[in-house]
Amino acid sequence: MRFSLRRLGMEWGRIGHQRGKVEYTLSAYDQNPYAGVLGDVSYRYYSRLLKTIITIWVPNMLLGYSMYTWANWEYDRCARKIPSQFADEKPPGEGGDEEQ
């Protein structure tokens, strides 16, 4: 005969019986996940958050924005035509080389 967890009275999520163990649950309607977020959080949390924003986020955002603006400026600069390269060309209708 095989021993199985089911035969021993154990089910998924309830394996075995522990004496003296007390479990408390709270109704989903009674939970308030944002309770005390603004008032009960210590000064230390906000100072660490501000330090992280100033030392990590701000430099990275400035670097990303400066690279973005430089890339757009460089693209516009490279897309321009240089007038000296087209000085020997004549507009259509003025030259004598046209075929009629």
N, C-alpha and C positions, 0 to 999 in steps of 0.2 A: 504494500500500500504506500502511495506517495504522500508526502506531506506537502500541503499547499497552503498558501497564505489565506486563501478563502476558507479552507476547512478549519484553520486555527482562529477564525473570527476576525481576520484582518481584511480591510478593504483599502482601495486606493485613497490616499489622503488620510486614512485613519489606521495606521499600522500599529497594532498592539494597544495595550492599555497601560497608562501610567497612573499610578496612585499619587494623589496629592497635587496633581497638576490642575490649575484653574485657568480657564480661558475666558477672556472678556472680549466682547465685540461691541462695535458701535454701529448704529443704524446708518445707512447711507444718507439719510435725510438729516441726521444730526451732525454730520461731518462738515467742518468749515476749513478748507485747506488754506485759505488766505487769512485766517485769524491771527492778528498780531504782526502782520508783515511790516507795517509802518511804525507801530508804536513800541513793540516789545523787542525788536531787533536792536542789538547793541551798537554802540558807536564804532566798535572795532570792525564790524561787518561793513559798514559804510565806508570807513577809511580804507579798508583793503580793496573794496570795489572801486573806489575813486583812484587808488594807486594803480590798480590793474588797467583801468581805462586810460589813465594818463601815460603810463609807461608802455603799454602794448597796443591798445587800439588806436590812439591818436597818431603815433608815428607811422603805423602801417597804413592807415587811411590817407594820410598826407602823401606818403610814398606812392600809393596806388593812384591817387588823383593826379599827382605830378607826372607820373609815367603815362597816364591816359592823355593828359593835355599835351605832353611832349610828342606822343605818337601821332595825335591828330595834327599838330603843327607841322611835324616832319612830313606827313602824308600830303598836306596841302602844299608845302614847299616843293616837294618832288613832283607834284602833279602840274605845277605851273609850266608854261612854255617860256623859253628864253627867247626874246625877240631877235637877238643877234643871229640865232640859228636860221631864221626865216627871212633875213634881210634881202637875199638875192631873188626871192620869189615875188612874182607880180600877181596882183589880184586878177581874177578872171575878167576878161573884157578889155583889158588895157594892153595886152601884149600883142606882138605881131605873129606869134607862133600858133595861133589858133587855126583850127581847120574849119572850113565853111562848106 
